Amino acid sequence: MVKPTHVTNSIRTLRFANGEMTQADLADRVGVTRQTIIAIEQRKYSPSLEMAFQIARVFNVRLDEVFQYPDEQG
Amino acid sequence: MAFLEKSQWVVLVVAVATLAAYGTWTLTQALSKPVAEIDWVQPMIYSIVAFVVLNVVGNVIAAATNPNEADKSDQRDKEINAFGERVGNYLIIAGACVALVLTMVAADRFWIGNAIYFAGILGSLGASVTKIAAYHGPFQKW
C-alpha cells in the first residue's frame, strides 16, 4: 500500500510536448481531479486501465508511450 | 486539496476537539469521585451532537471555499475513501469487542458507554488520518 508504484510514466513530458498543457487541463479532459494527475505523475498512484487509456487518448499516443513497466523493479 | 481531503481534516480537528473536551470533563471528575458517580451521560450526548453539527458546519465551509471542487470526486478519491473507512471500521469493531467483554464481566455502565464512545471517535479519527496519509503518500488499492 505504501510503496511507490513500479509503473513509470511520461505524462509530464507529454504535457509539455502538447502546448505546455497544465495538470488542471489534463485533469478536466480525463475527468479526474488535478490532485489525481499530480499523484500519477509523481508515481504515488497507479491509475486504472480505463483511466490510463483516457490519458493516452488525450495525448493521442499509444498506452505504452504514456506508461511503462520497466523489467528492473527497484 | 481535494474536497474529500478537506473533509477529512474537518473530521480530524472536530474529533480531537470533542474528544479533548469530553475527556477533560470526565477525567477531571474521575480524579475526585468514584466512576459510578461521574456525570458522563449528558456531556457525552453534547459531545456526540457537537461532533455531528461541527462536521456538517465544517464541511459546508470547506465546500463554500471552493464550490467547483465540492462535488468532484474521482476513482482515486473513492479508493482512498473506501480504504480509510475499512481502517475506521476495524477500530470500531475492536472497540465493540472491548465493550462486549466489559458487559460480560458486568463492568460499570460508565466503562461500557465510554468504550463504545471511544470506539466511535477513534474509528472516525483512524479513518480520517488514514485517508489524509493516503492523499499525501503513495497509495495503491492492491
Backbone of each chain as ProteinMPNN parsed JSONL, in Angstrom:
{"seq_chain_A": "MVKPTHVTNSIRTLRFANGEMTQADLADRVGVTRQTIIAIEQRKYSPSLEMAFQIARVFNVRLDEVFQYPDEQG", "coords_chain_A": {"N_chain_A": [[0.825, -1.208, 0.0], [1.988, 1.21, 0.712], [4.197, 1.502, -0.872], [5.864, 3.155, -3.599], [4.497, 3.099, -6.902], [5.555, 0.686, -9.382], [5.123, 1.345, -11.91], [6.094, 3.493, -14.397], [5.878, 6.79, -15.878], [5.257, 9.06, -18.624], [3.952, 11.424, -18.492], [4.402, 14.095, -17.732], [6.342, 14.946, -19.602], [4.872, 14.577, -21.945], [2.811, 16.39, -21.544], [4.148, 18.828, -21.749], [5.017, 18.616, -24.324], [2.685, 18.898, -25.614], [1.769, 21.61, -26.075], [2.394, 22.729, -23.602], [0.503, 21.815, -21.746], [-1.517, 22.195, -18.9], [-1.657, 20.637, -15.622], [-4.185, 20.859, -14.6], [-5.72, 21.228, -16.927], [-5.356, 18.746, -18.186], [-6.492, 17.119, -16.246], [-9.17, 17.975, -16.343], [-9.835, 17.127, -18.918], [-9.605, 14.402, -18.718], [-11.332, 13.878, -16.74], [-10.881, 13.77, -14.017], [-9.62, 14.728, -10.728], [-7.265, 17.437, -10.239], [-5.424, 16.772, -8.342], [-5.235, 14.033, -8.556], [-3.982, 13.683, -11.025], [-1.521, 14.827, -10.389], [-0.656, 13.002, -8.436], [-0.398, 10.698, -9.998], [1.592, 11.471, -11.819], [3.713, 11.779, -10.066], [4.172, 9.214, -9.377], [2.772, 8.187, -7.245], [0.439, 6.983, -7.37], [-1.227, 4.484, -9.169], [-3.088, 4.566, -12.068], [-6.337, 3.24, -13.051], [-6.809, 0.815, -15.678], [-8.608, 1.817, -17.516], [-8.574, 4.594, -16.985], [-5.943, 5.064, -17.645], [-5.973, 4.577, -20.399], [-7.624, 6.67, -21.152], [-6.014, 8.869, -20.57], [-3.913, 8.438, -22.369], [-5.338, 8.758, -24.703], [-5.971, 11.471, -24.674], [-3.49, 12.582, -25.254], [-3.177, 11.506, -27.665], [-1.625, 9.218, -28.212], [-0.01, 5.924, -28.053], [-0.761, 3.571, -25.419], [1.555, 2.537, -24.175], [3.328, 4.517, -24.61], [2.791, 6.365, -22.805], [2.66, 5.1, -20.304], [4.973, 2.988, -18.633], [6.465, -0.157, -17.807], [9.103, -1.018, -16.33], [11.627, -3.647, -16.65], [13.484, -4.069, -14.571], [12.769, -4.053, -11.27], [12.821, -1.845, -8.736]], "CA_chain_A": [[0.0, 0.0, 0.0], [2.742, 2.444, 0.868], [5.327, 1.581, -1.801], [5.547, 3.814, -4.862], [4.215, 2.137, -7.959], [6.643, 0.391, -10.315], [4.739, 1.877, -13.222], [6.612, 4.839, -14.664], [5.044, 7.457, -16.885], [5.839, 10.197, -19.351], [2.876, 12.422, -18.582], [4.963, 15.446, -17.659], [6.957, 15.22, -20.91], [3.797, 14.675, -22.945], [2.082, 17.658, -21.321], [4.926, 19.946, -22.295], [5.053, 18.451, -25.779], [1.352, 19.25, -26.121], [1.447, 23.006, -25.805], [2.526, 23.001, -22.162], [-0.8, 21.563, -21.119], [-1.411, 22.197, -17.43], [-2.232, 19.463, -14.944], [-5.632, 21.113, -14.481], [-6.318, 20.966, -18.245], [-5.369, 17.295, -18.38], [-7.484, 16.569, -15.305], [-10.504, 18.26, -16.888], [-10.095, 16.32, -20.122], [-9.734, 12.985, -18.329], [-12.476, 13.782, -15.826], [-10.436, 13.482, -12.65], [-9.159, 15.946, -10.058], [-5.861, 17.778, -10.505], [-4.606, 16.05, -7.36], [-5.004, 12.676, -9.063], [-2.952, 13.787, -12.063], [-0.252, 15.063, -9.68], [-0.266, 11.734, -7.797], [0.044, 9.764, -11.051], [2.886, 11.976, -12.317], [4.742, 11.553, -9.037], [4.203, 7.761, -9.144], [2.174, 7.856, -5.954], [-0.834, 6.313, -7.627], [-1.379, 3.877, -10.494], [-4.483, 4.681, -12.5], [-6.942, 2.03, -13.609], [-6.529, 0.653, -17.109], [-9.502, 2.722, -18.251], [-8.061, 5.96, -16.846], [-4.689, 5.111, -18.402], [-6.344, 4.733, -21.82], [-8.163, 8.032, -21.332], [-4.874, 9.799, -20.589], [-3.225, 8.237, -23.654], [-6.197, 9.303, -25.755], [-5.831, 12.94, -24.658], [-2.241, 12.923, -25.938], [-3.231, 10.85, -28.974], [-0.483, 8.303, -28.336], [-0.3, 4.578, -27.543], [-0.707, 3.458, -23.953], [2.929, 2.32, -23.683], [4.104, 5.754, -24.728], [2.483, 7.139, -21.595], [3.016, 4.307, -19.118], [5.942, 1.932, -18.863], [6.672, -1.044, -16.658], [10.472, -1.49, -16.563], [11.95, -5.003, -16.189], [14.134, -3.981, -13.259], [11.882, -3.459, -10.278], [13.603, -1.438, -7.551]], "C_chain_A": [[0.853, 1.25, 0.0], [3.932, 2.555, -0.094], [4.925, 2.358, -3.043], [5.319, 2.752, -5.931], [5.443, 1.896, -8.827], [6.345, 0.953, -11.702], [5.298, 3.291, -13.36], [5.721, 5.49, -15.719], [5.751, 8.664, -17.48], [4.84, 11.343, -19.442], [3.437, 13.844, -18.595], [5.55, 15.86, -19.014], [5.88, 15.437, -21.968], [2.998, 15.971, -22.778], [2.831, 18.821, -21.952], [5.023, 19.863, -23.82], [3.708, 18.814, -26.419], [0.966, 20.658, -25.665], [1.488, 23.38, -24.346], [1.179, 22.914, -21.449], [-0.632, 21.531, -19.593], [-2.013, 20.906, -16.857], [-3.742, 19.619, -14.818], [-6.34, 20.836, -15.802], [-6.448, 19.462, -18.487], [-6.429, 16.65, -17.488], [-8.899, 16.781, -15.833], [-10.836, 17.349, -18.058], [-10.256, 14.842, -19.792], [-10.938, 12.791, -17.407], [-12.082, 13.353, -14.426], [-10.009, 14.796, -12.004], [-7.682, 16.186, -10.399], [-4.933, 17.015, -9.562], [-4.286, 14.629, -7.835], [-3.938, 12.68, -10.154], [-1.572, 13.984, -11.415], [0.256, 13.749, -9.075], [0.24, 10.73, -8.832], [1.43, 10.184, -11.556], [4.014, 11.665, -11.343], [4.869, 10.083, -8.647], [3.705, 7.399, -7.75], [0.871, 7.097, -6.14], [-0.831, 5.75, -9.043], [-2.83, 3.969, -10.919], [-5.023, 3.328, -12.954], [-6.595, 1.978, -15.102], [-7.36, 1.637, -17.93], [-8.993, 4.168, -18.189], [-6.769, 6.119, -17.646], [-4.974, 5.301, -19.896], [-6.872, 6.146, -22.087], [-7.035, 9.059, -21.407], [-4.136, 9.683, -21.924], [-4.025, 8.858, -24.794], [-6.096, 10.832, -25.821], [-4.585, 13.349, -25.435], [-2.167, 12.311, -27.349], [-1.995, 9.975, -29.227], [-0.906, 6.922, -27.824], [-0.123, 4.548, -26.025], [0.733, 3.338, -23.441], [3.844, 3.513, -23.943], [3.851, 6.663, -23.514], [2.97, 6.397, -20.348], [3.986, 3.197, -19.495], [6.065, 1.09, -17.585], [8.053, -1.686, -16.834], [10.7, -2.889, -15.993], [12.522, -4.994, -14.787], [13.188, -3.309, -12.279], [12.687, -3.136, -9.037], [12.741, -1.068, -6.496]], "O_chain_A": [[0.499, 2.244, -0.633], [4.602, 3.587, -0.13], [3.788, 2.249, -3.504], [5.874, 1.655, -5.87], [6.276, 2.787, -8.994], [7.228, 1.023, -12.557], [5.011, 4.168, -12.546], [4.915, 4.822, -16.367], [6.703, 9.203, -16.915], [4.891, 12.141, -20.378], [2.996, 14.689, -19.375], [5.298, 16.959, -19.509], [5.965, 16.358, -22.78], [2.563, 16.57, -23.761], [2.24, 19.684, -22.601], [5.099, 20.878, -24.512], [3.624, 19.01, -27.631], [-0.027, 20.856, -24.966], [0.726, 24.232, -23.889], [0.783, 23.79, -20.68], [0.295, 20.907, -19.076], [-2.767, 20.196, -17.522], [-4.487, 18.644, -14.916], [-7.435, 20.273, -15.812], [-7.487, 18.969, -18.926], [-7.164, 15.759, -17.915], [-9.73, 15.874, -15.777], [-11.959, 16.86, -18.185], [-10.955, 14.114, -20.497], [-11.489, 11.695, -17.303], [-12.835, 12.667, -13.734], [-10.03, 15.847, -12.644], [-6.957, 15.27, -10.788], [-3.812, 16.658, -9.924], [-3.213, 14.093, -7.555], [-3.09, 11.788, -10.204], [-0.585, 13.383, -11.841], [1.437, 13.42, -9.183], [1.196, 9.997, -8.575], [2.325, 9.351, -11.7], [5.128, 11.331, -11.748], [5.583, 9.744, -7.703], [4.161, 6.425, -7.151], [0.274, 6.626, -5.172], [-0.48, 6.444, -9.997], [-3.714, 3.499, -10.204], [-4.261, 2.394, -13.206], [-6.152, 2.963, -15.693], [-6.881, 2.213, -18.907], [-8.98, 4.876, -19.196], [-6.525, 7.164, -18.249], [-4.305, 6.084, -20.57], [-6.592, 6.735, -23.131], [-7.089, 9.998, -22.202], [-3.778, 10.689, -22.535], [-3.456, 9.416, -25.733], [-6.133, 11.413, -26.906], [-4.602, 14.33, -26.18], [-1.232, 12.564, -28.109], [-1.408, 9.997, -30.309], [-1.983, 6.753, -27.251], [0.567, 5.383, -25.44], [1.099, 3.937, -22.43], [5.006, 3.509, -23.536], [4.606, 7.598, -23.248], [3.601, 6.976, -19.464], [3.845, 2.552, -20.534], [5.811, 1.549, -16.471], [8.168, -2.765, -17.414], [10.077, -3.283, -15.008], [12.124, -5.78, -13.927], [12.846, -2.137, -12.437], [13.182, -4.037, -8.359], [13.207, -0.696, -5.419]]}, "seq_chain_B": "MAFLEKSQWVVLVVAVATLAAYGTWTLTQALSKPVAEIDWVQPMIYSIVAFVVLNVVGNVIAAATNPNEADKSDQRDKEINAFGERVGNYLIIAGACVALVLTMVAADRFWIGNAIYFAGILGSLGASVTKIAAYHGPFQKW", "coords_chain_B": {"N_chain_B": [[-6.149, 21.086, -2.855], [-8.026, 18.156, -2.554], [-11.611, 17.889, -2.201], [-12.505, 15.814, -0.548], [-10.272, 15.352, 1.01], [-10.075, 17.787, 2.41], [-12.423, 17.551, 3.832], [-11.769, 15.426, 5.475], [-9.845, 16.561, 7.093], [-11.469, 18.27, 8.497], [-13.029, 16.405, 9.941], [-10.987, 15.265, 11.475], [-10.011, 17.452, 13.053], [-12.376, 18.198, 14.411], [-13.004, 15.804, 15.738], [-10.797, 15.484, 17.445], [-11.084, 17.799, 18.979], [-13.651, 17.498, 20.213], [-13.259, 15.117, 21.55], [-11.188, 15.842, 23.271], [-12.476, 17.786, 24.831], [-14.592, 16.334, 26.036], [-13.105, 14.276, 27.244], [-11.474, 15.708, 29.026], [-13.38, 16.796, 30.76], [-14.508, 14.438, 31.864], [-12.28, 13.091, 32.952], [-11.431, 14.948, 34.84], [-13.477, 14.804, 36.706], [-13.24, 12.12, 37.383], [-10.997, 12.046, 38.905], [-11.755, 12.945, 41.352], [-13.96, 11.602, 42.332], [-15.805, 8.412, 42.658], [-16.211, 6.283, 39.734], [-18.84, 5.529, 39.311], [-20.299, 7.666, 40.152], [-19.804, 9.682, 38.411], [-20.823, 12.299, 36.29], [-21.591, 11.615, 33.28], [-23.283, 11.076, 31.156], [-24.9, 13.186, 29.983], [-22.796, 15.042, 29.179], [-21.559, 13.353, 27.277], [-23.562, 13.051, 25.378], [-23.799, 15.729, 24.528], [-21.253, 15.968, 23.437], [-21.341, 14.145, 21.293], [-23.404, 15.235, 19.736], [-22.256, 17.729, 19.2], [-20.066, 16.882, 17.71], [-21.293, 15.895, 15.376], [-22.728, 18.181, 14.453], [-20.671, 20.136, 14.175], [-19.118, 18.895, 12.256], [-20.83, 18.966, 10.051], [-21.101, 21.754, 9.713], [-18.402, 22.433, 9.289], [-17.894, 21.055, 6.901], [-19.631, 22.357, 5.179], [-18.499, 24.905, 5.149], [-15.994, 24.242, 4.088], [-16.78, 23.399, 1.561], [-17.856, 25.763, 0.608], [-15.636, 27.369, 0.296], [-14.449, 26.546, -2.02], [-16.441, 26.009, -4.312], [-16.52, 24.746, -6.821], [-14.98, 22.485, -6.622], [-16.244, 20.985, -4.769], [-18.193, 19.05, -5.439], [-16.758, 17.248, -6.81], [-15.327, 14.137, -7.335], [-13.131, 11.447, -7.856], [-11.945, 8.284, -9.18], [-9.651, 7.701, -7.613], [-10.192, 9.16, -5.268], [-12.438, 7.754, -4.37], [-11.342, 5.227, -3.906], [-9.463, 5.797, -1.909], [-11.2, 6.724, 0.055], [-12.707, 4.398, 0.582], [-10.712, 2.703, 1.558], [-9.85, 4.075, 3.873], [-12.233, 4.071, 5.351], [-12.433, 1.37, 5.85], [-10.294, 0.908, 7.592], [-11.173, 2.512, 9.712], [-13.466, 1.091, 10.404], [-12.367, -1.28, 11.41], [-11.283, -0.366, 13.79], [-13.6, 0.436, 15.137], [-14.863, -2.03, 15.413], [-13.013, -3.314, 17.049], [-13.276, -1.735, 19.341], [-15.931, -2.312, 19.938], [-15.705, -4.958, 20.645], [-14.254, -4.713, 22.992], [-16.174, -3.399, 24.548], [-18.045, -5.423, 24.646], [-16.745, -7.399, 26.115], [-16.48, -6.011, 28.52], [-19.146, -5.846, 29.204], [-19.694, -8.538, 29.597], [-18.211, -9.07, 31.869], [-19.629, -7.685, 33.65], [-19.075, -4.943, 34.059], [-19.081, -1.531, 35.297], [-21.61, 0.647, 33.98], [-20.571, 2.994, 33.084], [-18.01, 2.4, 32.066], [-18.665, 0.725, 29.937], [-20.288, 2.351, 28.307], [-18.442, 4.372, 27.712], [-16.459, 2.933, 26.394], [-17.735, 2.269, 24.023], [-18.223, 4.829, 23.05], [-15.579, 5.824, 22.722], [-14.693, 4.01, 20.831], [-16.2, 4.754, 18.616], [-15.342, 7.435, 18.196], [-12.558, 7.045, 17.901], [-12.612, 5.413, 15.689], [-13.52, 7.208, 13.726], [-11.414, 9.031, 13.832], [-9.237, 7.371, 13.113], [-9.988, 6.615, 10.526], [-9.982, 9.114, 9.214], [-7.314, 9.975, 9.523], [-5.982, 7.946, 8.155], [-6.954, 8.359, 5.547], [-6.004, 10.949, 4.998], [-3.258, 10.461, 5.128], [-3.047, 8.717, 2.984], [-3.627, 10.431, 0.889], [-1.34, 11.956, 0.839], [0.848, 10.285, 0.632], [2.313, 7.444, -1.169], [-0.236, 5.601, -2.73], [-1.921, 2.652, -3.272], [-4.552, 0.572, -4.2], [-4.257, -2.122, -4.208]], "CA_chain_B": [[-6.533, 19.984, -1.979], [-9.313, 17.571, -2.939], [-12.633, 18.166, -1.191], [-12.545, 14.715, 0.439], [-9.175, 15.564, 1.962], [-10.501, 18.885, 3.297], [-13.457, 16.985, 4.685], [-11.109, 14.58, 6.483], [-9.221, 17.48, 8.055], [-12.575, 18.729, 9.359], [-13.333, 15.292, 10.853], [-9.852, 15.127, 12.388], [-9.994, 18.572, 14.013], [-13.584, 18.128, 15.237], [-12.904, 14.62, 16.599], [-9.813, 15.783, 18.501], [-11.651, 18.836, 19.869], [-14.745, 16.956, 21.033], [-12.661, 14.107, 22.42], [-10.439, 16.557, 24.313], [-13.43, 18.438, 25.736], [-15.274, 15.302, 26.84], [-12.095, 13.585, 28.042], [-11.054, 16.585, 30.122], [-14.512, 16.859, 31.694], [-14.664, 13.146, 32.537], [-11.095, 12.805, 33.767], [-11.42, 15.866, 35.987], [-14.386, 14.243, 37.707], [-12.751, 10.805, 37.809], [-9.936, 12.234, 39.904], [-12.281, 13.354, 42.658], [-15.081, 10.766, 42.797], [-15.882, 7.091, 42.017], [-16.758, 6.358, 38.367], [-20.307, 5.372, 39.348], [-20.902, 8.974, 40.459], [-19.426, 10.672, 37.39], [-21.903, 12.762, 35.411], [-20.99, 11.465, 31.952], [-24.262, 10.837, 30.094], [-25.194, 14.438, 29.267], [-21.621, 15.514, 28.431], [-21.311, 12.509, 26.113], [-24.567, 13.417, 24.358], [-23.357, 17.024, 23.976], [-20.056, 15.726, 22.633], [-21.738, 13.48, 20.046], [-24.162, 16.223, 18.941], [-21.28, 18.722, 18.732], [-19.265, 16.23, 16.663], [-22.092, 15.85, 14.141], [-23.042, 19.549, 13.99], [-19.437, 20.796, 13.729], [-18.711, 18.274, 10.992], [-21.692, 19.499, 8.987], [-20.719, 23.167, 9.514], [-17.061, 22.43, 8.699], [-17.976, 20.62, 5.502], [-20.29, 23.437, 4.421], [-17.48, 25.954, 4.978], [-14.988, 23.713, 3.153], [-17.386, 23.406, 0.221], [-18.077, 27.156, 0.193], [-14.363, 27.996, -0.073], [-14.176, 26.196, -3.418], [-17.647, 25.273, -4.711], [-16.315, 23.93, -8.024], [-14.332, 21.212, -6.263], [-17.019, 20.311, -3.724], [-18.932, 17.877, -5.913], [-15.871, 16.458, -7.667], [-14.523, 13.06, -6.776], [-12.806, 10.511, -8.927], [-11.652, 6.912, -8.768], [-8.681, 7.706, -6.509], [-10.915, 9.606, -4.064], [-13.312, 6.658, -3.91], [-10.496, 4.155, -3.374], [-8.913, 6.278, -0.627], [-12.313, 6.75, 1.0], [-13.05, 3.019, 0.961], [-9.604, 2.179, 2.371], [-9.914, 4.742, 5.178], [-13.416, 3.582, 6.078], [-12.151, -0.003, 6.31], [-9.453, 1.045, 8.787], [-12.061, 3.017, 10.768], [-14.361, 0.009, 10.827], [-11.6, -2.21, 12.253], [-11.172, 0.256, 15.122], [-14.929, 0.377, 15.767], [-15.095, -3.433, 15.795], [-12.15, -3.579, 18.208], [-13.914, -1.071, 20.482], [-17.161, -3.051, 20.255], [-15.276, -6.182, 21.346], [-13.907, -4.293, 24.359], [-17.454, -3.149, 25.222], [-18.674, -6.731, 24.852], [-16.042, -8.037, 27.249], [-16.861, -5.256, 29.724], [-20.52, -6.257, 29.548], [-19.617, -9.918, 30.105], [-17.681, -9.088, 33.246], [-20.542, -6.833, 34.435], [-18.411, -3.692, 34.446], [-19.987, -0.388, 35.472], [-22.083, 1.126, 32.667], [-19.656, 4.076, 32.688], [-16.939, 1.844, 31.226], [-19.243, 0.186, 28.689], [-20.673, 3.504, 27.484], [-17.254, 5.079, 27.23], [-15.752, 2.081, 25.424], [-18.446, 2.423, 22.743], [-17.978, 6.215, 22.609], [-14.21, 5.95, 22.222], [-14.598, 3.225, 19.6], [-16.752, 5.582, 17.533], [-14.459, 8.585, 17.923], [-11.284, 6.56, 17.372], [-12.896, 4.939, 14.332], [-13.534, 8.402, 12.862], [-10.041, 9.553, 13.778], [-8.413, 6.433, 12.342], [-10.368, 6.706, 9.109], [-9.555, 10.394, 8.628], [-5.842, 10.002, 9.454], [-5.595, 7.038, 7.066], [-7.252, 9.0, 4.26], [-5.07, 12.075, 4.806], [-1.952, 9.86, 4.822], [-3.128, 8.166, 1.629], [-3.571, 11.551, -0.056], [-0.015, 12.553, 0.787], [1.894, 9.304, 0.334], [1.939, 6.529, -2.235], [-1.447, 4.845, -2.418], [-2.439, 1.678, -4.231], [-5.608, -0.194, -3.545], [-3.87, -3.534, -4.131]], "C_chain_B": [[-7.919, 19.475, -2.389], [-10.325, 17.792, -1.808], [-12.675, 17.075, -0.122], [-11.424, 14.878, 1.473], [-9.526, 16.687, 2.938], [-11.496, 18.358, 4.325], [-12.838, 16.135, 5.802], [-10.378, 15.416, 7.52], [-10.279, 18.014, 9.024], [-12.891, 17.654, 10.396], [-12.241, 15.177, 11.918], [-9.872, 16.204, 13.48], [-11.185, 18.475, 14.971], [-13.496, 16.941, 16.213], [-11.938, 14.883, 17.749], [-10.405, 16.782, 19.505], [-12.733, 18.266, 20.775], [-14.22, 15.901, 22.018], [-11.926, 14.775, 23.58], [-11.393, 17.182, 25.33], [-14.097, 17.408, 26.648], [-14.288, 14.604, 27.776], [-11.665, 14.406, 29.244], [-12.131, 16.64, 31.209], [-14.593, 15.575, 32.531], [-13.48, 12.852, 33.467], [-11.029, 13.693, 35.009], [-12.309, 15.32, 37.101], [-13.863, 12.929, 38.274], [-11.685, 10.916, 38.89], [-10.488, 12.506, 41.303], [-13.44, 12.495, 43.168], [-15.077, 9.406, 42.104], [-16.573, 7.183, 40.647], [-18.286, 6.252, 38.352], [-21.014, 6.703, 39.591], [-20.577, 10.044, 39.415], [-20.634, 11.012, 36.515], [-21.364, 12.739, 33.972], [-22.021, 11.385, 30.82], [-24.54, 12.112, 29.288], [-23.985, 14.985, 28.511], [-21.336, 14.674, 27.184], [-22.302, 12.837, 24.987], [-24.185, 14.746, 23.7], [-22.175, 16.823, 23.024], [-20.417, 15.119, 21.274], [-22.482, 14.461, 19.133], [-23.204, 17.272, 18.364], [-20.443, 18.153, 17.595], [-20.022, 16.253, 15.329], [-22.299, 17.259, 13.578], [-21.787, 20.238, 13.442], [-18.91, 20.197, 12.43], [-19.522, 18.815, 9.821], [-21.277, 20.937, 8.662], [-19.356, 23.246, 8.818], [-17.078, 22.047, 7.238], [-18.638, 21.674, 4.625], [-19.28, 24.554, 4.138], [-16.422, 25.492, 3.96], [-15.515, 23.734, 1.723], [-17.531, 24.833, -0.297], [-16.773, 27.827, -0.241], [-13.974, 27.673, -1.514], [-15.327, 25.346, -3.963], [-17.439, 24.366, -5.929], [-15.735, 22.553, -7.713], [-15.226, 20.343, -5.379], [-17.739, 19.054, -4.197], [-18.072, 16.989, -6.812], [-15.203, 15.351, -6.865], [-14.271, 12.079, -7.908], [-12.472, 9.15, -8.326], [-10.691, 6.862, -7.571], [-9.357, 8.129, -5.203], [-11.746, 8.457, -3.489], [-12.486, 5.531, -3.283], [-9.911, 4.547, -2.013], [-10.001, 6.273, 0.443], [-12.643, 5.343, 1.513], [-11.974, 2.431, 1.876], [-9.648, 2.767, 3.789], [-11.084, 4.242, 6.012], [-13.176, 2.179, 6.618], [-11.31, 0.036, 7.584], [-10.306, 1.519, 9.973], [-12.969, 1.931, 11.304], [-13.649, -1.008, 11.715], [-11.52, -1.67, 13.681], [-12.506, 0.196, 15.865], [-15.223, -1.05, 16.241], [-14.264, -3.789, 17.028], [-12.767, -2.967, 19.47], [-15.178, -1.802, 20.914], [-16.821, -4.333, 21.013], [-14.916, -5.86, 22.793], [-15.192, -4.083, 25.162], [-18.156, -4.469, 25.552], [-18.062, -7.44, 26.059], [-16.427, -7.336, 28.553], [-18.271, -5.63, 30.186], [-20.512, -7.654, 30.171], [-19.125, -9.975, 31.54], [-18.482, -8.156, 34.163], [-19.855, -5.576, 34.964], [-19.458, -2.591, 34.606], [-20.376, 0.16, 34.094], [-21.243, 2.306, 32.167], [-18.601, 3.549, 31.707], [-17.482, 1.35, 29.888], [-19.601, 1.338, 27.739], [-19.471, 4.212, 26.891], [-16.448, 4.249, 26.234], [-16.396, 2.231, 24.046], [-18.19, 3.824, 22.168], [-16.581, 6.348, 21.99], [-14.007, 5.142, 20.94], [-15.088, 4.052, 18.413], [-15.833, 6.728, 17.166], [-13.128, 8.12, 17.319], [-11.449, 5.989, 15.965], [-12.877, 6.095, 13.342], [-12.13, 8.973, 12.697], [-9.151, 8.675, 12.896], [-8.696, 6.526, 10.863], [-9.836, 7.998, 8.5], [-8.033, 10.468, 8.518], [-5.353, 9.11, 8.304], [-5.811, 7.692, 5.703], [-6.286, 10.144, 3.98], [-3.689, 11.535, 4.44], [-1.939, 9.314, 3.396], [-3.062, 9.273, 0.582], [-2.152, 12.085, -0.211], [1.088, 11.564, 0.419], [1.492, 8.453, -0.857], [0.68, 5.758, -1.829], [-1.813, 3.933, -3.576], [-3.482, 0.853, -3.527], [-5.261, -1.67, -3.439], [-2.568, -3.67, -3.383]], "O_chain_B": [[-8.858, 20.254, -2.551], [-9.965, 17.872, -0.633], [-12.856, 17.363, 1.061], [-11.605, 14.581, 2.653], [-9.306, 16.562, 4.143], [-11.424, 18.672, 5.513], [-13.328, 16.128, 6.931], [-10.297, 15.035, 8.688], [-10.016, 18.187, 10.214], [-13.007, 17.948, 11.586], [-12.528, 15.014, 13.104], [-9.766, 15.904, 14.669], [-11.035, 18.645, 16.181], [-13.872, 17.066, 17.379], [-12.228, 14.542, 18.896], [-10.247, 16.631, 20.717], [-12.732, 18.524, 21.979], [-14.676, 15.809, 23.158], [-12.025, 14.334, 24.725], [-11.155, 17.119, 26.536], [-14.159, 17.583, 27.865], [-14.589, 14.368, 28.946], [-11.507, 13.877, 30.344], [-11.842, 16.546, 32.402], [-14.729, 15.628, 33.754], [-13.656, 12.426, 34.608], [-10.626, 13.251, 36.085], [-11.952, 15.363, 38.278], [-14.009, 12.645, 39.463], [-11.494, 9.999, 39.689], [-9.795, 12.325, 42.305], [-13.858, 12.645, 44.316], [-14.424, 9.246, 41.073], [-17.415, 8.054, 40.43], [-18.943, 6.821, 37.479], [-22.194, 6.849, 39.273], [-21.03, 11.183, 39.529], [-21.363, 10.129, 36.063], [-20.764, 13.707, 33.507], [-21.68, 11.6, 29.657], [-24.429, 12.115, 28.062], [-24.104, 15.353, 27.342], [-20.921, 15.208, 26.155], [-21.937, 12.893, 23.813], [-24.237, 14.88, 22.478], [-22.11, 17.427, 21.954], [-19.879, 15.518, 20.241], [-22.234, 14.52, 17.928], [-23.316, 17.656, 17.199], [-20.143, 18.854, 16.629], [-19.456, 16.59, 14.29], [-22.079, 17.505, 12.392], [-21.829, 20.85, 12.375], [-18.327, 20.899, 11.605], [-18.986, 19.087, 8.747], [-21.12, 21.298, 7.495], [-19.174, 24.023, 7.881], [-16.366, 22.636, 6.424], [-18.255, 21.862, 3.47], [-19.217, 25.08, 3.027], [-16.012, 26.257, 3.087], [-14.78, 24.05, 0.788], [-17.353, 25.09, -1.488], [-16.795, 28.751, -1.054], [-13.253, 28.44, -2.153], [-15.212, 24.125, -4.066], [-18.103, 23.337, -6.057], [-15.966, 21.586, -8.439], [-15.01, 19.139, -5.247], [-17.88, 18.097, -3.436], [-18.581, 16.095, -7.488], [-14.584, 15.609, -5.832], [-15.101, 11.91, -8.801], [-12.685, 8.9, -7.139], [-10.89, 6.085, -6.637], [-9.122, 7.527, -4.156], [-11.754, 8.223, -2.28], [-12.873, 4.955, -2.266], [-9.868, 3.737, -1.087], [-9.767, 5.875, 1.584], [-12.83, 5.129, 2.711], [-12.285, 1.745, 2.849], [-9.501, 2.045, 4.775], [-10.955, 4.016, 7.215], [-13.647, 1.833, 7.701], [-11.572, -0.701, 8.535], [-10.185, 1.005, 11.085], [-13.216, 1.853, 12.507], [-14.239, -1.539, 12.656], [-11.669, -2.414, 14.65], [-12.544, -0.061, 17.068], [-15.762, -1.253, 17.329], [-14.74, -4.472, 17.934], [-12.783, -3.593, 20.53], [-15.468, -1.903, 22.106], [-17.556, -4.745, 21.911], [-15.226, -6.626, 23.706], [-15.297, -4.526, 26.306], [-18.779, -4.608, 26.604], [-18.765, -7.998, 26.902], [-16.671, -7.99, 29.567], [-18.552, -5.718, 31.381], [-21.224, -7.921, 31.139], [-19.56, -10.815, 32.328], [-18.078, -7.874, 35.291], [-20.015, -5.191, 36.123], [-20.579, -2.708, 34.112], [-19.574, 0.14, 33.161], [-21.209, 2.584, 30.968], [-18.333, 4.157, 30.671], [-16.854, 1.527, 28.844], [-19.275, 1.315, 26.552], [-19.475, 4.604, 25.724], [-15.823, 4.802, 25.33], [-15.703, 2.311, 23.032], [-17.97, 3.985, 20.967], [-16.413, 6.898, 20.901], [-13.238, 5.543, 20.066], [-14.475, 4.052, 17.346], [-15.568, 6.975, 15.99], [-12.631, 8.71, 16.36], [-10.533, 6.071, 15.146], [-12.299, 5.99, 12.26], [-11.71, 9.345, 11.602], [-8.411, 9.172, 12.047], [-7.78, 6.52, 10.04], [-9.298, 7.985, 7.393], [-7.514, 10.971, 7.521], [-4.431, 9.473, 7.574], [-4.963, 7.595, 4.817], [-5.803, 10.293, 2.857], [-3.023, 12.072, 3.556], [-0.94, 9.435, 2.687], [-2.501, 9.074, -0.496], [-1.797, 12.608, -1.267], [2.15, 11.969, -0.055], [0.462, 8.699, -1.485], [0.567, 5.316, -0.686], [-1.99, 4.38, -4.709], [-3.303, 0.477, -2.369], [-5.888, -2.4, -2.671], [-2.07, -4.782, -3.209]]}, "name": "protein", "num_of_chains": 2, "seq": "MVKPTHVTNSIRTLRFANGEMTQADLADRVGVTRQTIIAIEQRKYSPSLEMAFQIARVFNVRLDEVFQYPDEQGMAFLEKSQWVVLVVAVATLAAYGTWTLTQALSKPVAEIDWVQPMIYSIVAFVVLNVVGNVIAAATNPNEADKSDQRDKEINAFGERVGNYLIIAGACVALVLTMVAADRFWIGNAIYFAGILGSLGASVTKIAAYHGPFQKW"}
